[in-house]
Amino acid sequence: MNPPQVIFLDAVGTLFGVRASVGRVYGDLARQVGVDVDDAMLNQAFFESFRASSPMAFPGVPITELAQHEFDWWQAIATQTFQGAGVFDQFADFPKFFAGLYAHFATAEPWVLYPDVYPALKQWRSQGIALGVLSNFDSRLHAVLPALGLDQFFDSVTISTEANAAKPDAQMFAIALKKHDGSPDQAWHIGDSFKEDYQGATQAGLRGIWLNREDDSVPTPLPGDRPQDTITTLLNLNWI
């Protein structure tokens, strides 16, 4: 098997994850302003709200308004999360609280790198393979990557809010490929979402690789749908 020209990687769930849990991070910040909440309940409410939300993409929105749309998208989810946990009315000033929470996730503090990430990225770069981030994320990713020391490895960053499309939409993959003057058959995409990453990449003509870290949060595909290209760590990937 020949090495690819470029490897794209998803961000959250692939390169790094939330430290502890979203509920724990939200809960810790809420307690700092006097709102006591159960972290597990908050975590469940978050994922229910997140799964019910629209894709994180804003077609037709001028670039000058993009940051506000990103902020509003996440504020709606946070509002629903705290409402679902039954503590929203305890906030004296929720917009002020959310502004701090939103800024917190643009830092390294709430994130943790997976241990296989640095070794894998260093190995691929040493072999002359171009690397890109391809993520359904917002513009805070441009701050998170250097905060985690990851920006040094990547030649491109493609996020859904700037691409006006979200994975598994083929447009996302086409935009990322254009940055490398590459063709789909010379590109791989690795991610933890079976639908967005593996199926999305495969349908766009790339080699899709499903990263299943055997975490309970990773949805299991239906019997018979398990991709042949499945890895449990980035260090499993090779073309020797």
N, C-alpha and C positions, 0 to 999 in steps of 0.2 A: 504494500500500500504506500503510495507516494504521499509525502507531507503536503498539507494545504498551503496555499499562498497566504491565506489570512484565517485566523481563528477569531470569531466573535464570541463574547461571553456576556451573559446576563449579569446583572449587578446583585440585587438583594436576593439571597437564597443560593447564590452561586459563588460570588466573591466574598461577600460578607453578609452577616445576619444581624438581627436586633439582639442586643445584649439582654439576657434573661428572657424577656418577652415584651411585646408592645404594651400589654396591660400593666406590666411592672414599671416600665418607663413612664407611661401616662400616669399611673397611680402615684409614683414617687413625686412627680412634678405637681400633681394635684394636692398632695398632702403638704407640700411646701406653702400652699396658699390656703391651708385650713380645710381642705375638702378630703374627708376620709372615705375611701372606696375600696371594695374588694378587687384585687388585681385580676383574679381569675374571671370574675364577672365582667370586668372591663375588657379583658382580652377577648372574651367571647363576643361581646357587643361590638368591638372593633372589627373583627373578621366578618361578622354578619353585615355590618355597614359597608365594609370594603368590597365584599363580594357582590353586594347589590348596587354598587355605584357604576356609573357610566365609565367607559374607557378613559384613561388619562391622556386625552388628545383633544385639541381644540381647533379643528379645521376652520380656516377663514379668519382666525383671530390675528390681528396685527402683532408683530413681534414686540411692539412697545407695550402691549396690554397682556402679554403672555404671563409675566410674573404674577399679576393680580389674579388671573384665572387659575393659576396653579394654587395660589394661596386660598382662594375661595373654594376650590375643589376639596382641598384637605380640611378646611374649616367645617364644611358641611359634614364630612365623615366624622370629625372629632365631636361635633355637636351631637350627631346621632349616637355616637359611642357613649358619651356621658349621659345622654338621655336614656339610652338603653340600660345603663347601669344604675339609673334612678338617682343620680346625684347632680344633674345639670343645674338645678335651681339653687344649689349650695354655693355656686360661684358668685362672688360679688361683682366681678367684671370678667366675663368669659372671653370677650374679644382680646383683652389685654393678656389673659392667661394663654390663649391660643397663640398669640404672636410669639410669646416666649417658647412655647412648645415647638412651634414651627421652626424657629431659629435653632433650637436645640438639635434637631435632626439634620442640620446642615454642618454639624461638627462631628468629630470622631467619637465623642462620648457615648452615644447610644448604640454604637455599632461594634461588632467584633469580627475580625477576620478569621476565616476558616484556615486551619493550619496547613492545608495543602496548597494554598493559593500562591504564596511567594515562591516556593520551590518550583511549581509548575510554570509560572510566568517566566522565571529566570531561565528555566530549561528551554522553553520555546523561543525566547528571544535570542538565546545563545545559538540556536539553530537557524536564525535568520528569518523566522516566521513573523509576519506582521500581526498585530493584535488590535482588536477594537472592542469597545463596550457597546452593547446593543440592549437597551433597557427601557421598559415601561416605567419611567421615572420622570421627575421634574428637574428643573435647572439647578437645584441644590446639589445634584450629583457632581457638578463641576467643582464644588467646594469639598465634598466628601472624599472624592478620589485622592486629591493631594493630602488631605488630612490623615488619610489612612496609608499614605506612602505608595499609592497605586498608580498615580498619574505617569510615573516614569516608564511604565511598561507599555502604555497604550498609544497607538498612532491616531486613533479616532475615537470619538464618543458620540453615539447616536441615541437620543432619548425621544420618547414618544411625543412629549409636548412640543418639541421643536420640529419633529417630523410630520406633525399633523395626522399621525396614524399610530396605532398601538398594535403590538404583536397580539395575535398571529397574522395581522394584515401584511400581505406581501410587500406593500409599499415601504414598510419599515426596513426590510431586508434589502430592498433595491437601493434605498437612500444610503444605507451603510456601505454596500458594495461599491457604489459610485465613488465614495471617498478613497477607495483603494484601487480604482480602475480595474476591478476584478470581475470575474464571471462566477455565477453560482456554483458551477461544478468544481471550482478551485477554492471554495470557502466552506468552513465548518462553523456551526453555531452550537454552543453549549449552554444549557440552562436547566433550572430545576423544575420548570413547569412543563408537564407533558404536552398540554394543548398549545400554550403560547410559544414555547421554545422548540420542542421536538417537532410537533406537527406543523407549526408555523414555518420553521426553517425548511422542513422537508417539502412542504407544498410550494415553497418559493424556489425550490431547486437546489438548496444548499444541503450539505450533509448535516442532518440534525442529530445531536447527541444529548440524550436525557441524563442529567446528573441527579441521581436518586441517592441522597445521603442517608437513606433509610430513616428519615425523620417522619414522625407521625403527621406533620403538617403537609407532607408531600402527597398530593392526591394520587391514588393508584389507578392506572388505566384499567379498562375492562379486560377480562380474559381474552387472549388472542390479539390484543392491541399493544402488548408490551414490545417496545422497539428493540431491534437487534442491537442497536448502538446505545447501550445503557452502561453507565459507569457509576461507581459509588464514591469515587474520589478523582480529582483532576489528575492525580499521579498515575491513574490507570490508563490514561490516554497515550497511545504511542502508534507509530507507523513503521515499526521495525519488522 
